[in-house]
Amino acid sequence: MMRSLYSGVSGLQNHQVRMDVIGNNISNVNTTGFKRGRVNFQDMISQMRQGPSSPNERVGGVNPQQVGLGMQVATIDTIHTQGSLQTTGVKSDVAVRGEGFFMLRNGDENLYTRAGAFGVDSEGYLVNPANGMRVQGWNAQTVDGQPFINSSASVEDLVIPVGSKDPAQETSQVYLASNLNKNTPIIPADATDTQVQEGTWTVEYDVYDSFGGTHTLRVDFTRNPDAENQWIGTVSIDPEADAAPNQTVGVNGVNSADGQTFVVEFNNDGTLQSAQNPEGGLSNQDMIQVDVTYDVPRTSIPIDPDTGLPQDGPVQQTFTLNLGQQGSFVDSMTQYASESSTRVYSQDGYPMGYLEDYRIDQNGIITGIFSNGNNRELGQIALATFRNPGGLEKAGDTAFVESLNSGLANVGTVGVAGKGTIMAGALEMSNVDLAEQFTDMIVTQRGFQANSRTIQTSDQMLQEVLTLKR
């Protein structure tokens, strides 16, 4: 009689636990990145009334007789299924599509979350603005003037230094891919201005010195009257300036006597063959190149650190004019019987700028957008995965911490070792299904009610026993 009472009590207690979990799920139905809980039951120990016996020659076997002593909670699982993604349009909001957690640092403690509602604090750190925890990843390093993200290094606090300066970079490479019309007339010695204009094709582009100053690069191409497939290129730096800077033009280390000209030669099929000058310079292998050096006047005279005296003279800047690949017509200068075209498709210099904005792509790479038109990688968001994500412990703030049964965090970049992708401008919603939770709530309430009836009925039977004496 008493066994049924205690069984009913265990049912009441554990159904209440299940109701507590359901209530928590429903309360977090709109919590970003929340993962719902689930309660599983199992029966408790059973009392043996009669043990089993094996069959023999005369009779068969007998099954055991056991009376259960109630039920208990088997597990309270955290279900890490994918939640729906909601577009927010906020550039610092990120969501994981697939496996993985964002890493946050709180002092010396690492936490993991699927809630990617991040922002930038006053010091430029990418943080969770609700609690100030800093998002972990890898900041870009500059190697040989180029940004590089070393994702094999230890993770660190990500920094987005909005408003910081981007130093100027002098132009070192200029790439041409113009077409020179094969039918362009040769300029005669006594040519008029109109004839000179018709026989000259001009290419202009801005280049930059080490101070971020802008200079106009101008190259005038005219047919060489002494050779069928040759053109004479005349280089000018700031041709419209009152005082054009001194300059030299060299081919394969040999400077032209006039400091301005070089000769470009084409094959009969219109592709590039070589660049040369009368002084013996020749570039006819791989990339056809011409070196240009010019003087940049000083606005102030710095002090020589060795002598302590003012330094005299201008600063010399050198860049390489890349005409294209020998024998190629892709991104190279050509000579076809079609209209001449002006195409300087790339140069690597830029003035000083400020970081004005940033973007996050699906690989978690943060790209800075600078006022000088330069886009540069600033860092990359790290993702962590676990062998058993269900073993993580909830730490509040929609975050988790490692436990003895979760395994160690496998930290890496997007797409590596089963990690998902990152979607910027979106957040992952809670994976709570209200219809499922309300159904579970009804089942739980009925289970609680049935166990209460067990207790009431057992009490009535005890009452009958007590009345036997009367």
HELIX and SHEET records of a PDB file:
HELIX    1   1 MET A    2  SER A   27  1                                  26    
HELIX    2   2 ASP A  193  GLU A  198  1                                   6    
HELIX    3   3 PRO A  389  GLY A  391  5                                   3    
HELIX    4   4 LEU A  434  LEU A  466  1                                  33    
SHEET    1   A 2 GLY A  37  ASP A  43  0                                        
SHEET    2   A 2 MET A  71  THR A  78 -1                                        
SHEET    1   B 2 SER A  46  GLN A  50  0                                        
SHEET    2   B 2 GLN A  65  GLY A  68 -1                                        
SHEET    1   C 2 LEU A  85  THR A  87  0                                        
SHEET    2   C 2 ALA A 426  GLU A 428 -1                                        
SHEET    1   D 2 VAL A  94  ARG A  97  0                                        
SHEET    2   D 2 THR A 421  ALA A 424 -1                                        
SHEET    1   E 6 GLU A 156  ASP A 157  0                                        
SHEET    2   E 6 ARG A 134  ASN A 139 -1                                        
SHEET    3   E 6 PHE A 101  ASN A 106 -1                                        
SHEET    4   E 6 GLU A 109  THR A 113 -1                                        
SHEET    5   E 6 ALA A 399  VAL A 401 -1                                        
SHEET    6   E 6 GLU A 393  GLY A 396 -1                                        
SHEET    1   F 5 GLU A 156  ASP A 157  0                                        
SHEET    2   F 5 ARG A 134  ASN A 139 -1                                        
SHEET    3   F 5 PHE A 101  ASN A 106 -1                                        
SHEET    4   F 5 LEU A 383  THR A 385 -1                                        
SHEET    5   F 5 ASN A 410  GLY A 412 -1                                        
SHEET    1   G 2 GLY A 119  VAL A 120  0                                        
SHEET    2   G 2 LEU A 126  VAL A 127 -1                                        
SHEET    1   H 6 GLU A 156  ASP A 157  0                                        
SHEET    2   H 6 ARG A 134  ASN A 139 -1                                        
SHEET    3   H 6 ASN A 375  ILE A 381 -1                                        
SHEET    4   H 6 ILE A 365  PHE A 370 -1                                        
SHEET    5   H 6 GLY A 353  ILE A 360 -1                                        
SHEET    6   H 6 LYS A 165  ASP A 166 -1                                        
SHEET    1   I 2 GLN A 141  VAL A 143  0                                        
SHEET    2   I 2 GLN A 146  PHE A 148 -1                                        
SHEET    1   J 6 VAL A 254  ASN A 255  0                                        
SHEET    2   J 6 GLN A 247  VAL A 251 -1                                        
SHEET    3   J 6 MET A 287  VAL A 296 -1                                        
SHEET    4   J 6 VAL A 315  GLN A 325 -1                                        
SHEET    5   J 6 GLN A 173  LEU A 176  1                                        
SHEET    6   J 6 VAL A 344  GLN A 347 -1                                        
SHEET    1   K 6 THR A 200  TYR A 208  0                                        
SHEET    2   K 6 THR A 214  ARG A 223 -1                                        
SHEET    3   K 6 GLN A 230  ILE A 237 -1                                        
SHEET    4   K 6 THR A 261  PHE A 266 -1                                        
SHEET    5   K 6 LEU A 272  GLN A 276 -1                                        
SHEET    6   K 6 LEU A 282  SER A 283 -1                                        
END                                                                             
